Amino acid sequence: MKLHFSRNPNPRLAVAVARLLDTEIEFQFAEPMAPGQSERYRPPNPNLLLPILEHASARTLGNRCDCLLAITARRLELLAN
């Protein structure tokens, strides 16, 4: 999984949740509003809002990132036991 984040509060919350859950994730700093960057981030989120979580099955936007990270961590915990 890859988490695109910025220095704003909502994306930082997703990073904090991922770290707290000790999720195997790659953190990618993103600036979708920077010159020349908007087209890169428009396909997963036309509003250019962060965070964006790239998962094998789909891309997840905004507040759902936290939920998906928690669900994934719980599944991994259950599989390990």
Secondary structure, 3 states (H helix, E strand, C coil): CEEEECCCHHHHHHHHHHHHCCCCCEEEECCCCCCCCHHHHCCCCCCCCCCEEECCCCEEECCHHHHHHHHHHHHHHHHHC
